[in-house]
Amino acid sequence: MAVNLAETSTGRARARPVERRRALMRKRAELTLLLGPALVLFVGFVLLPIGIAAYYSVHEWNGFGPIDQFVGLDNYRRAFEDPVFRGAIGHNLIIAGLSLLIQLPLSIALALLLNRNLRGRGLLRLVVFAPYVLSEAITAVLWLLILQPDGFVDQVLRAVGLGGLVQPWLADREIVLYTLFVVITWKYLGFGIILLLAGLQGIPRELREAAALDGAGSWQTTRYVVLPLLGPTIRIWIFLSMIGSLQLFDIVWIMTGGGPAGSSATMATYLIDHGFRRYEFGYGSAVAVILFVICFVFALVYQRYALRRDTAGALTRAGA
Amino acid sequence: MRRFPSRRAAAIGLTGAALMLVAACGGEDENGGSTAASSDGAAESANLVWWHNATNEPLKSVWTEVARDFEAQNPNIKIKVQPIQNEQFTTKVPLALQGDEPPDIYQQWGGGQQADQIRSGKVADITDATSEWIGDLTTITEGWKTDGRQYGVPYSQHVVGFWYRKDLFEKAGITEPPTTMAELNEAVDKLKAAGIAPIAIGAKDRWPAAFYWDYFVLRRCAAETVQEAMATQVMDDECFIQAGEDLKAFLDTEPFQDSFEGTTAQQGAGSSAGMVANGKAAMELQGTWNPYVMSDLTDDENLDDKLGWFPFPAVEGGAGDPKAALGGGDGFSCTTGQADACVQFLEYIVSPEVQEKLVTSGSTTLPVNPAAAGAIEKPTVKEIQAYVDQVPYTQTYFDVALPTAVGQALNEAIADFVVGQGSPEDIVAAVR
């Protein structure tokens, strides 16, 4: 279509605009060629499924027969009225909050430690990063065995005289979520550390030396020079961690299935439980849309307010 | 044999995305035959596609053999055997029934799931075609009826009861298997006193917990009340609440192992089946598939000799039949394309010849054709067969009998109740 337009207009136009138009066309062709495949994939595998999920979500449909039972927003209402789903949202938020409060300081501390000239630093880094390489399913099964009654954890606690601390780790409704958080921390801590180590590598040695020359102690250097410069990396970690916490699924599904009595259910386990186990595809889609909206809104808000400063320097021109 | 039926399957977390991929690939199955069978009389010639869930031996080979034998006897019919991983049926069947070329024969567990599938219009009503021989089978075939019409035929039967360790019972000084709740409670006390976990339960998987409530309902409610509740999905009779109270009273005796809330049913030595298999618990309320599950979870070669079986005890004062059993089975449905040839094949599968082969090969615990019962060799299984022969009626597991969404919601409510959340009224309310 663009080609036709160009042909009809070139006849009357003078030489220079023709060239300019040709250049423009070439640029467009180039863009189409380069963006086209990605665009097709994005529309076909991201936008379209979201649209279809939204369509399913306003119907009651069990996967068989025509989709003709329009129920409006009933599925959404049902989700928000279900205490199990509300609980699941709460659990996602608790995991997200704990990640910020515990995983982040821990990651920073360990990254600072591993950034020093320690003996066996390479080995330590490897050890810390190893769990991240394991698949979620393997991690979950591994910890199921470790945490089973009279399993490794219980035996170790008893051996060191702390038998009183032994708990039904995955069976007690009050503590199961925190048990899972420990496993999640074990699994993902290495990722945060590697990210932060990379950030630390980017801080010029001269800055620390300058601070030292000005009489700053080791703590002061860390607090006033290193941490502020680590800001962009920390903000990216927070972003990834929050999205991960909101979409938490694999480990929980395998270790507890969301139980006992929904006490460790997350939005994603709730979604699979209803959508696939119960053939409630319409309702499951509504839950999926809710999960998507929560993540999307968080991502937008976070980009707008937290990450903007980090990308600002990279995108604006001189004088900014 | 259905050692790991879909609802009992180890729910290893494949994500929805993976399921979607599987589903997306489902369309590729080329249907061998395009010849539509005539609607009346025997099939002229047909190419059948058969989806079954036996990806494990021995049943996998047995099914292939059965198909080849059938082809030899019916040269005009060809069968393409496609074993499909059990967990995939939940996603593959809905998609296949939506498509133009569903399999001609596929795995069917009857009940509410079958009723859901019939809405696709692709599942064949085989009431008339099977009428001549279906009466030869046990009454379990009722479970494959929807609105009084036959849409599938079972090939094996399961019944739920208590599996127990004879050696541990002896150790605790229990001489006779309990026949009433009072005796069961007494046995629990004796086992506890002997330092043995009395009963193992895989409450994490929900459905094992549901067996208890289901059975208390069968003991409390008259047969008609239960059957009506399954059909109407209304449980307004007082007996359903009483069943919950019976369950509560039983739970108060704390009969289960430590941390039962987080225990799976069939995965590993720490699962409920694994605990019984390894002598860590004395009893488990489970289906007839349990010995097969247990033998995979222990090194004990003599496990079979140590295992005994007794039916769920009678409940005093209940309106239900003290001998009514809870059970189910595995079967197949036909799709409309070549239903005649399919029915011919199903008739062959339930014939004494094939049924005996299923039993002797160790593929099926209990046959659906009583003529094959003589092939059973294990003494415990003989006992169970004798029990099944005299039960007044076998009720399909509630979660299977009810529509899938309702059945699963019921299981969830029962499992929650068993771990200490909710009331007897909440269980009934879960059935909408």
Boltz contact constraints between the chains, C-beta under 6 A:
constraints:
  - contact:
      token1: [A, 62]
      token2: [B, 116]
      max_distance: 6.0
  - contact:
      token1: [A, 63]
      token2: [B, 94]
      max_distance: 6.0
  - contact:
      token1: [A, 64]
      token2: [B, 94]
      max_distance: 6.0
  - contact:
      token1: [A, 64]
      token2: [B, 116]
      max_distance: 6.0
  - contact:
      token1: [A, 64]
      token2: [B, 119]
      max_distance: 6.0
  - contact:
      token1: [A, 64]
      token2: [B, 120]
      max_distance: 6.0
  - contact:
      token1: [A, 65]
      token2: [B, 119]
      max_distance: 6.0
  - contact:
      token1: [A, 65]
      token2: [B, 120]
      max_distance: 6.0
  - contact:
      token1: [A, 148]
      token2: [B, 270]
      max_distance: 6.0
  - contact:
      token1: [A, 149]
      token2: [B, 258]
      max_distance: 6.0
  - contact:
      token1: [A, 149]
      token2: [B, 259]
      max_distance: 6.0
  - contact:
      token1: [A, 168]
      token2: [B, 259]
      max_distance: 6.0
  - contact:
      token1: [A, 170]
      token2: [B, 262]
      max_distance: 6.0
  - contact:
      token1: [A, 171]
      token2: [B, 259]
      max_distance: 6.0
  - contact:
      token1: [A, 171]
      token2: [B, 261]
      max_distance: 6.0
  - contact:
      token1: [A, 171]
      token2: [B, 262]
      max_distance: 6.0
  - contact:
      token1: [A, 250]
      token2: [B, 13]
      max_distance: 6.0
  - contact:
      token1: [A, 253]
      token2: [B, 13]
      max_distance: 6.0
  - contact:
      token1: [A, 254]
      token2: [B, 13]
      max_distance: 6.0
  - contact:
      token1: [A, 257]
      token2: [B, 204]
      max_distance: 6.0
  - contact:
      token1: [A, 259]
      token2: [B, 204]
      max_distance: 6.0
  - contact:
      token1: [A, 260]
      token2: [B, 261]
      max_distance: 6.0
  - contact:
      token1: [A, 260]
      token2: [B, 419]
      max_distance: 6.0
  - contact:
      token1: [A, 261]
      token2: [B, 416]
      max_distance: 6.0
  - contact:
      token1: [A, 261]
      token2: [B, 419]
      max_distance: 6.0
  - contact:
      token1: [A, 261]
      token2: [B, 421]
      max_distance: 6.0
  - contact:
      token1: [A, 272]
      token2: [B, 16]
      max_distance: 6.0
  - contact:
      token1: [A, 277]
      token2: [B, 408]
      max_distance: 6.0
  - contact:
      token1: [A, 278]
      token2: [B, 404]
      max_distance: 6.0
  - contact:
      token1: [A, 278]
      token2: [B, 405]
      max_distance: 6.0
  - contact:
      token1: [A, 278]
      token2: [B, 408]
      max_distance: 6.0
  - contact:
      token1: [A, 279]
      token2: [B, 404]
      max_distance: 6.0
  - contact:
      token1: [A, 279]
      token2: [B, 405]
      max_distance: 6.0
  - contact:
      token1: [A, 280]
      token2: [B, 405]
      max_distance: 6.0
